[in-house]
């Protein structure tokens, strides 16, 4: 059973908040929106969140003060989202405990990538190795095996495998996988590169690569690690 990731957006601009929520919305995320700090505090009392997206200028106070308050009892990842782009503002955000800082205006694609990056950092400290059927996967040690036999995976194959495992049972769109796996700043990545990487990973993991049990194609959409 997959754990649903809970994200709290604290932003008083409703259209921007809705835009962020829509950009992040998928089957693995539950998005809660708060338009002021008082509402945010109430939400935090009710729910354990995995990540917070926090504006600085809010109707009932400063997001920076709220962050400082939050850090007294929680290490939850916080991405600051603000129009304040002076170097001193950015430095203050990090000094108060922000994990990332995005200035307005911003790309929703970049925001999604930053959110994923923070969530991957959290999942990286989860218990390893990951045991699935006869597989053993350790991304921190970069050790992979099947029925005790070591498997050599390239960095790209590791990224693909990790992404599929973190979202097992849910379909990852091809565009999502391209954004997550090829993060070296390349302006263009041939979609065929993803198909080739999927094939290579299947060849290494599947008993019958032509009829995969785990890495399944969702035609016209993308790929999923099937829950068996």
N, C-alpha and C positions, 0 to 999 in steps of 0.2 A: 504494500500500500504506500503510495507516494505522499510525502508530507507537502501540504500546500504552503507556499511562501507568502507571508503577510507583509505588505508594504504600506506605510503610512505617509501620505502626502500632506504637508502642512504648508498651504499656499492660499492667500486671500483672494487672488485673482482667479475667479471661478472658471473662466474660459481657458486659462493656462492650466489650471489644476485638472480640468476635464481632458484637455489635450494630452497631458502627461499620463493620466489614467488610461486613456484609450490606447496610447502608444505602448504601454506596458501590459495591457490586458491580454491574458491568455489563460489556458486551463490550469496552469501551475501557480498563478499569482492571485491572491486576494488583495484588492486595492481598497484602502479606506482613505477618505479625504476629510481634512479638517481645515477650516478657514481662519482659525485663530488658535492661540496657545491654550486657552482654557479648554476648548474642545479637544485639542491634542492630548492634554493631560488626562482628560476623562477617557479617551480612547486607549491610552497607554495603561491605565488602571484596569481596563476590561480585557485587553488583548496583549499577548506577547508578540511583538513584531520582529521581523528579520532584518528590516532596513527602513530608514526614514529619509525622505526627501524634504528638506527644510528651507523655507524662504527666510530671509533676514528681517525684512520690514513687514511686520504683522500688526493688525489693528490694536492688539492689547499688549504689545511688548516687542522686544528684540529676539530674533531667532538665536543670536549668539548667546544671550543670557540664558535662554532655554537650553541650548546645547551644554553650556557650563553646568547648569542644574542637572541635566540628564546624565552627564559624565560622572556624577557623584555616586550613581547606583547602577549604571548600565554601560556596556561596551558595544551596544548595537551600532552597526555601521550607519553613518549619517553622511548624506551627500547634500552640501549646501547649494541652493539654487537661488541666485540673486543678481540684481542689476549692478551691485557694487563690485566693480572690477579693478579698483585701485590695488596696487601690490600690497599695501598695508592691510587692506580688508581681507585679502586672501590669506596673508600670513596670520592675521588674528583668528580667522576661521580655523586654520590648522592648529594654532596654539590652544584654542578652546576645545579641540578634540574632533574636528571634522575629519572624515576619511577621504573626502573628495570635494571639489569646489567647481561648480559650473556657472558661468556668467551668462546672463540674458543679453541678446537673443542667443539661442542655442539650437543645435540639431537634435531632433528626437532620436535619430539613429545613434548619435553619439551618446545621448543620455541612456538609451537601452544598453549600449556596450558598457558604459560605466557602471550601471546597475548590475549587470552580469558579472563584471570584474569583481565588485565588492562581494557579491554572493559566492563567487568561486573562492575568494579568500576565506570566507567563513567555512565553506564545505571542505577546504583543504586541511582543516584541523580535525575533521571527523575521523572516526576510527578506521584504520587501514590495517591490513589489506581488505579490499572489498571482495567478498566471497559470493560467487554466483555459480550454482551447479558445480562444474569442475574447474571453473576459472578462479584465479587469484590475481587481483589488480592492485598495485600500489603505485599511485602517481607521485607521491613524495619521494620514493626510492627509485622510481622508474623501473619497477620489476613486475613483469607480467608472465603468467604461466597458465597452461591448460593441462589438467590432470598431472600437475607436477612438472611438466615439460616447459622450460622457458620459452617465451615468445618475444622476439625483437620487434619493437614498434618504433616507427619514425616519430619525430615530434608532431608532425601533422596528424598522423594516425592516433597518437595519444590524445591530442586535442579533440578529435572527432569522437573517440571512444568516451572520453570524459563527459563531453557535452551530451551524448546519447544516454549515458548512465545517470547523469544528473536530472535528466528529463524522461526517465524510462516510463514506458506506458503512454507517453504523449508524443505527438508528432512534432518534429522540428522542421520548419520550412527550409527549403534550400537557401533562400536569401538570409535567414537567420544563421544558418551554419556557416555560410560564406563570411558573414560579418564577424562571427565569433572566432573562427579558425584562422582566417587570414587577416591578422591584425597588425601587419607590418607596415601599414600605410600605403600599400599599393593602390594606385588609382583604379586598376581594373584586374579582376581575376576571372579567368575563363571558367565558366560553370563546369566544364568538362573535368577540371581539376578535382572538384568534389566527387564526381562519379568515379573517377580513377581511385581516389582515396578510399571511398566506400568499398570498392571492389577489392582493393588490397587488404583492407581490414577484414572483410569477409573471408578472404582466402586464408588468413592467418587464424581466424577464430571459429569459423563455422565448420561443422562436420561435412556438410554438403553446401558449398558456397552458392551453387546455382539455385538452391532451395533453402534459403536461410531461415534459421529458427529464431535468431535474436535480432539481427540488423535487417529490419524489414523496410521495403519501399512502400510509401503511401503515394500511389500514382497521382501525378499532377500536383503534389504538394511538397513531399520531402521524405524524411526517414524517421524511424522510431526504433528504440530498443524494446522489443516486445516483452511484456511481463508474462512469464510462463508459470 
